[in-house]
Amino acid sequence: MKKLQKLKLISTFTCFSLFLSSIMACTGPNTSQSSNKKQEIEFWTMQLQPQFTNYFEKLITQYEAANPGWQIKWVDVPWSAMESKILAAVSAQTAPDVVNLNPDFASMLAQRQAWLNLDPLVPPPVRQVYLPNIWRASNLNGKTFGLPWYITTEITIYNTDLLKKAGLTKPPATYQELAEVARQVKEKTGKYAFFVTFVPEDSSQVLQSFVQMGVSLVDESGKAAFNTVAGRAVFQYWVDLYQQGLLPQEVLTQGHQRAIQLYQAGETAILLSGPQFLRAIADNAPTVAKVSQPAPQITGETGKKNVAVMNLVIPQGSDVPAPALKFALFVTNPTNQLAFAKEANVLPSTTNALTDSHFTTGPNDPASQARIVSAQQLSQAEVLIPVTTDLAKLKKAIYQNLQAAMLKQKTVEQAINDAARQWNEK
């Protein structure tokens, strides 16, 4: 069996290498011209400096050595600035050649044909290198607009001391248990169990909870599908937690970064986030890190778990689309994905990279165990929020009406009806 897997791996890498070589042969610069004149591929990433500067500098050096005549201009953009910068660049026709985004945001511009359609450009043997469910995450209206890159599955990071003070021996596994834990932590310790944001422009955790609790967000025609008995129950769940004082009031105004701050300060017992944040907790709050442990992602009766995807897209306006694709495939190939996943404590989106023992075994420290828990969840994980046009408007309609119900400005019935109407009339 191991020999068969090895042969399959060699075959996959051979297909990948041959495909990259064919692009190289067709798109390399004219070497008859001056050897000093290099063509440029501009590559934007999202908030990866300075932590991963060494990794990318080595990666770029390796690529440029293998592709004489080409140079990579790497630009790292802060997370908060990427949306406005790429929108402005696309509108001004000054977009870079390869951009690191995520499917949720990239789909907003995919509907305007801002990205290269990769379906006719990436053959099936190369496409099959990536996890099928993750590949489909960058597909809108039957067209693939991005290459999968690194991925994460959310885990539950919990403060063992705070749970112990609340009389609890284990973290919650479901939203029903989470509500009970929230009540017990508040009663016994005076602190909050967790923080989750209802700011429309920030995390989608609340939107994902609808799907995990058995609610479809939209139907096949794109109309609202959440105005149901199950949907009203989810609205009521979050409204009750807020009105009973089991969520901080700032969940209405602050984003996921506040969740991290509160957990690091020892003010919440649970952090719903990616395993990579355990490193930040260890650096910023070593006392809290010592009593922190990982557990699987909280889910609903469906058992579904969400996976977050980062991808690479190629703007239609690129002057060098084929070389840009070649570079994007290089960045996301199994070897480089595995190296980056180990560096960043994330997961690769390629099947072969995930077979590495790094994701199945490790020392008994929280960061290593969090990585293993995260990888084990991939068999149950999927992109819960469908890639759809105007996704930001759907999220805004649900979050704003949820806020109105939480503040007693609307009943739950009014709030969910208004959210459905606003989406259907978008």
N, C-alpha and C positions, 0 to 999 in steps of 0.2 A: 504493500500500500504506500509506504514512504517513497519507494522508488517511482511508483506511478505518479505521485504528487510532485516529485522532483522533475520528472519528465514534462508534466503539464506546466510547471512553473517555467522551465526552460523554453517550452513552446510559446508561452504567453510573452515572455521577454523577447523572444526572437521576432514575433509579430510586431511587438511595440518598437523594437529597434529598427526593423526593416521599414516600418511606416515612417518613423522619424527621418531615416536616411533618405527615403523617397522625397519627403518635403525639402530636406536639405539640398538634394540634388537639383530640385526645381526652383528653389527660391534663394539660394546663396548669392552673395554679391558677385559682381563681375570682377574676377581676380585679375583681369587684364588691365584694369584701371589701377590707379595709384594705390599701393598697399597701405598708405597712410590714411586713406579716406575710408572711414568706417560708417556703416549704416546703423541707425539707432532704433532700439525697441524700448519704449517708455513703459515702465511697469509700476503700477500703484498698488500698495498694500494698505491694510487698515490697522493702524496702531500696533505695529510689530517692532518698532524701534523704542528704546535701545536694546531691549531684552534679547532680540534675535538678530541683531546687526551682524555678529560674527557668522552666524549660520548663512545668512543671505549673501554676505560678501564672498564666502567660500563657494556657494552655489553659483553665483554669477561668474566668478573667476573660472570655475569649471566649465560653464557653458560657453563662455567667450573663448576659452582655449580650444574647445572642440568645434567652434564655429568662427574661424578667423574672418575678419571683415565685418563682424557684428559686435555691437556693444550694447549693454543693458543700462538704461538710466533708471535707477530705482528711486521712487518717491514714496515715503511713508506718510499717510494722512491720518490725523487724529480721528477716532471713531465719530465724535460729535460733528466733525466738519465734512466727512466724506459725502453725505447726501447732497449738501449744497454745492460742494466742489465738483462732483461728477455731473450733477444736473447742469451747472454753469458751463462746464467743459463740453458736454454733449451739445448743448444749445449753441455754443460759439464755434462748434466744429473744431475744437482744440483738444479733444479727448485723448488720453494715452492709448497705448496699443493693447495692453493687458491690464485688467482691473480686478482687484480682490473685493468682492461684495458678498451678499448672501441672497438666496433665492427670493425672499420676501421683498427686499428692496429692488433687486435686479428685475423682478417681474413687472414693476411699475413702468420701467423703460422698455422692457421687452415688448409690451403691447404697442409701443410706438416704433417698433423695429429698430431700436437703437443698437442692438447687439447682432453680431454675426450668427446666422443659423448654422449650427455645427453638424446637423444631420447628414448633409451631403459631403462633408469634409472629413468626418471621423468614421472609418469603416468599422463594421461589427467586431472584428477581433480586438481592436483597440478599445472600443466601447465596453467590451466584456471584462476588461481589466478592473473596472469600477463596480462597486456594489450596485445591483440593479435598482433597488429602492432609492438609493442616493442619486443615481444618475437621473431618475425621473423627477427629482426635486427641482431641477432646472429646466423644466419643460412647460411651455405655455401654448395652448391651442395647437398641440401636436408638433411644436418646433422646440428643439433643444437650444437654449441660449447660453449655457455655461458648462464648464468642466467642474466636476466635484473636486474639492480639495480636502482640507481637514474638517473633521466632524467631532461633535461632543454629544453625549447623552447626559442630561441633567441627573444629578444624584442628590441625596439628602445628606448634608453635613450637619451633625448635631453635637451639642455641648453636653457631654455625659454628666458633668457636675450639675448643670441647671435641671436636666431631666431627673436626676437623682433627688434633688431638692424638692421637685414637684411630685415625688413618689412614683416616678416612672422608671421602668427598667429597659425599655426599648423605644426606638423612634416610631412614629406612625408610618403605615404602609399605604393607607388609602386616605382620601379626602374626608371620609366619615371619621376615621381615627384622628385625623389632623384637627378637626373641630373639637373633639373631646380633649386632645392634648393641649390645645390652645386655652381651653377653659381651665384645665387643671394647672397649667403653668402660671396663668394669671392669678388664680386664687391662692396658690401656694408660695409664689415668689414675687408677685407684683410686676413681673416682667412679661413681655409678649413672647409667644412661642415662635412667631415668624413674621416676616414682612414680604408682601407681594404688591407690586405696583399696579395702579389703575390709570396711569398716565398713558394716553393713546399712542404717543410717539416713542414709548419705551418698550419694555419687555412684553412678550406675547404669552406669558405664563398663564394668565387668567383665561385668555382665548383658548389656549390648549386644554385647559381644565374642562371646558365645555365638551370637547371631543372625548376626553378621557372618561367623562361621566355619561357618555352615550348620546351626545347631541350632535347632529349634523349642522354645520354652519350654513351651507348653501345647498340647494338641490341641483339637479342636472341642468336646469335652465339658468342657473345663476341667481335665482331668487332666494330670499331668506328662508331657511329651514329650521331656525332655532326657536321660533315662536310656537312651542309645543309644551306639553305637560312637563317633559324632561327638561326643556330649556328654562321654563319658569322655576323649576326646582333648583337649577344652578344659579339663576339670578337670586333666588331666595337664600341660598347657601351663603353667598358672599355678602349680601345685605345683612343677614343675621349676624355674621361674624363682626362686621363693622359696628352695627348698632348696639351690640352687646359689649362693646369695648374690648374686643379680642384682637383687633388690628390697630396699629398706630394710626392716628388721624392723618399723618403725612403720606399715607399710601395713595391719597388723592392728588398729591402735588409733586412727589419725588419718585425717582426711578430706581432701577435695580441696584445702582451704586449705593443707595442708602441702605439696602438690605445687607450689603457687605459690610458697610460701616457699623451698623448696629450689631451685627454678629461679632465682628472683631472687638467691639467695645464690651462684649459680654451682656448686651441688653436684650438679645433674642437667643432662643435655645436652638433654633433650626435655621439653616441657610439652604434654600433651594437653588442650586447653582451647579456649574461644571466642576469636575475634579481638579482642574488646573488652578482653581482659586485656593486650594489648600496650601499651595506654595506661598501665595500672597499673605494668607493668614499667618503662616509660620514666620514670615519676615516682619509683618506689621503688628502681630499680636501673639507672640510666642507663648504667653500664659494660656490664652484661649486655645491655641493650636495643640497644646499638650493634652487637653481634655476633649479634643474634637475627634470624631470618628465618622466614617462614611457608611451610608446605607443606600439601598436602591431607591430609585425615583418614586415619588408618591404618585399614585394613579387612582382611577375610579373603578367602577364595576367592569369596565371593558378590559382592564388590564393593559391598555395601550400605554406606551412610553414614547416620549418625543425625542427626536434627534435633531440637533441644530447643525446646519450645513453652511460651510463657507465655500464659495466657488470662485472661479476665474472666468471673466467674460471678455470678449474682444469687441470693441466698438466697431460699428459699420464704417465709421469714418477713418479707421486706421489706414495709413498709407502702405503698411506692410502686413496685411492680414495673414498671409500664409506663414511668414516667419514668426509673427506673433503667436499663431496657433502652435507652431513647433516649440516655441519657448514655454507656452502654457502647458503643453503636454510633458515637457521636460520637468517643470516644477512639480507636476502632479503625478509623475510616474511612480511605480511602487517603491523603488529604491529611495527616492527623495521624499516621498510621503512618510515612509517608515522613519527616516532620519529626523524629519521635522516633528513627527508625532512623539518621538522619544525626547526631543529637545523641549517641546512645549507642553508635554503631558496631555496631549489630545489623542484622538483616534484618526487613523488613516481611512480614506474612502475607497481604497483598493483592496480587493479580496485577498490577494496573496500577502500583502503587508500585515494583515490582521492575523495571519497564522503564526506570526513571530511569537516566541515565548514571552516576550516583554508584556503581552496583553493577557497572559494566562497565569503567570507565576511572578513572585517577587517577595521582597522582605515584608515583615509584618508591621510596616509603618503606615500611617493613614494615607499618605500620598500614593504609595504603591497599591494599597488595597482599594483606594478610590478608582485608580486606573483600571484595575481588574473588574470591579463592580460595573464601571461604565461600559467596558468592552462586553461583558456578559449580557448586558441589557440589549445589545444590538439585535439579538434574535427576536426581540419583542418590539424594537423601536421602529418608528416610521416618522415621516414628516407629517404631523397631525393637521396642520393648517394647509388646506389645498392652495396651490399656486393659482391665483385667480386675478383677473383685472380689478383694479381699485381695491386691493386688499386693505390698504390703509384706511379707506372710507368705511369698510366693514368693521374694522377694529374700533374706529372712532365712534361709530354709531352705538356699538355695544358698550364700550367703556364709558362714554359720556352719559348714557342712560342708566347704566349701573350706578354711576356716581350720584345721579339725581335721586335714585331710589335709596341709596345709602344715606343721603342727606335729608331724606323724607320730603323731598320736593315732588316726588311722584310715587305712586304705588308700584309694586313689582309688576302688576298687570299693565299699568300704563307705560312703564319703562320698557318692557319687552315689546309691547305693541309699537311704541314709537321707534324703537331701534329697528324693528323689521320694516316699518314703513319708510324710514329714512334710507335704509339700504335699497329697498325696492324702487325708490324714487330718485336714486343717486344720479 
